[in-house]
């Protein structure tokens, strides 16, 4: 039971961190700092590949590459 609780707690924390990073990346985009936004989106995809934020980050990366 303790192992399940620990796993749940860790997954919740990582989801929270991915969400925070995604929000920061969006803010960087709004500030026209595409380079930093791109770095953050790539980090989300690398560190949290199965998260909803990774899916969204991939979409944003695709959009940013089209705008170049």
Order of alpha helices (4+ residues) and beta strands (2+ residues): alpha-alpha-alpha
